[in-house]
Amino acid sequence: MTILYGYPDPKYLNTYKLGRAIHFDAEVRERFRKNPESVMNEFGLSPEEKELVKSADPVKMFKAGISPYTIFFICWEGYGFMHKPIEEQMLYKKDT
Amino acid sequence: MAKIVAAYASSHTPQLVVQPKISEEFTRQLQIVHNALMEVGRRIAAANADTVIVFGSDHMETFWLNNYPQLLLFTGTEVGGKFAGVELKLPSDPQLSKELLYGLIDMGFDVSFSHELELDHPYISPMYWVLKGAQHDSYRSKLVPFHVNSNVDPRIKPRRAFELGQAVRKVLESSSLPNRVALIATGGLSHFVGTPYYGKVDVEADNFLIEKMVSGRGYELADLTADWLDEHGEFEFRTWLAVIGAVNSAPAEVLAYQRAWHAGYCVMSFKL
């Protein structure tokens, strides 16, 4: 493990825009929670990006190369992970 | 001559203001950190600081991928922002920040500037509590945000952050302005937000950094590598290095340290 907060891959620009909108705009956040597909279409996400966002899987998104902050906006703020029990938010398991 | 009269460093997590009710232990830990930040506010007011320079690290919130700065100094007259229902609006110090901008450019730091910024949690989370402690209604200091890119690669090197702090001190000391300046670094300590390591907290790395600062050997931390900082979740320590450089590695006092489930929360006061 070396650099974790790497260069934001430009191929995910629309996903970054979606994450930013979820962070800043309560109305977008609410609509995303109700109908993620429709909001992803508005932001022009590619099929690959849609699959990643729909997965709500931070590890999968990170491994694909999406910025950790966009992952936080989408999963913790968009999908509401921040208010889930701690054990559900924790991705790091000592034994893995 | 402007004078640095107080210096601090603190974590800046969103949870400091969101305060999610996810465990009694976490609520208790956040309270301890809130109290330490309010103590910072009381100390800044007691030191009669008229300007607070806050070294923060943006997370693609204030800045965006159309223009992402390595170093950016706020130079406008009023600054603020909204985060999680908290709204901050404060006067800034355009005279001092203009001197800093020109002085730093003269010293080889190509700092960007902005007269207009929307701050987010790296500033609002800690400052909400600091201002509360300073009894913001009766005591009103000017706020000068200073962005140090710690979160989006490529980022400035740790030594460069330390040298930036040294340069800030030199510019302040050569200024004809009479300001009494407080410094605050925000970010850290160990955490891994948005990565598969989220929930890991490298207490050993936190203790290593804390011991160096407490013993007045913060200058040794300028030799840390960018890889080391990421590997231990200490990437935001760049802002702390700026303050360490600005206070000539003055010894520090730990006002709070809490190993929470997702971050090593720390509030540090430097002894000037």
Contacts between the chains, C-beta under 8 A, distances in Angstrom:
chain1	res1	chain2	res2	distance
A	1	B	197	7.7
A	1	B	230	7.6
A	1	B	231	5.5
A	2	B	227	4.7
A	2	B	230	6.3
A	2	B	231	6.4
A	3	B	153	6.3
A	3	B	226	7.1
A	3	B	227	6.6
A	3	B	230	5.2
A	4	B	192	6.9
A	4	B	195	5.0
A	4	B	197	7.4
A	4	B	230	4.7
A	4	B	231	8.0
A	4	B	235	7.5
A	5	B	151	5.5
A	5	B	152	6.6
A	5	B	153	6.0
A	5	B	155	7.5
A	5	B	230	6.3
A	5	B	235	5.7
A	6	B	153	4.7
A	7	B	152	7.9
A	7	B	153	4.6
A	7	B	154	6.7
A	8	B	60	7.7
A	8	B	65	6.4
A	8	B	152	6.5
A	8	B	153	8.0
A	13	B	65	6.8
A	16	B	60	7.0
A	16	B	65	6.3
A	19	B	60	8.0
A	20	B	60	6.8
A	20	B	61	7.6
A	20	B	64	6.9
A	23	B	61	6.5
A	24	B	61	7.8
A	58	B	194	6.7
A	58	B	195	7.9
A	58	B	196	7.2
A	58	B	198	7.2
A	59	B	196	4.6
A	62	B	194	7.0
A	62	B	195	5.6
A	62	B	196	5.7
A	63	B	196	7.7
A	67	B	60	6.7
A	67	B	152	7.2
A	67	B	194	7.5
A	68	B	193	6.2
A	68	B	194	2.8
A	68	B	195	5.1
A	69	B	59	4.5
A	69	B	60	5.1
A	69	B	61	7.9
A	69	B	151	6.8
A	69	B	152	7.7
A	69	B	193	7.6
A	69	B	194	5.8
A	70	B	60	7.2
A	70	B	194	7.7
A	71	B	194	4.2
A	71	B	195	8.0
A	72	B	59	7.9
A	72	B	193	5.6
A	72	B	194	4.3
A	82	B	14	7.6
A	82	B	15	7.6
A	82	B	18	6.6
A	82	B	20	5.5
A	83	B	20	5.1
A	83	B	21	7.9
A	83	B	22	6.8
A	84	B	22	7.4
A	85	B	22	6.2
A	85	B	23	7.9
A	86	B	22	5.5
A	86	B	23	5.8
A	86	B	26	7.1
A	86	B	261	4.9
A	86	B	262	8.0
A	89	B	22	7.8
A	89	B	198	7.2
A	89	B	199	7.0
A	89	B	261	7.9
A	89	B	262	7.2
A	90	B	198	6.6
A	90	B	199	3.2
A	90	B	261	6.6
A	90	B	262	7.4
A	91	B	195	7.5
A	91	B	196	5.2
A	91	B	197	6.9
A	91	B	198	4.4
A	91	B	199	5.8
A	92	B	192	6.9
A	92	B	196	6.9
A	92	B	197	4.7
A	92	B	198	6.1
A	92	B	199	4.1
A	92	B	200	4.0
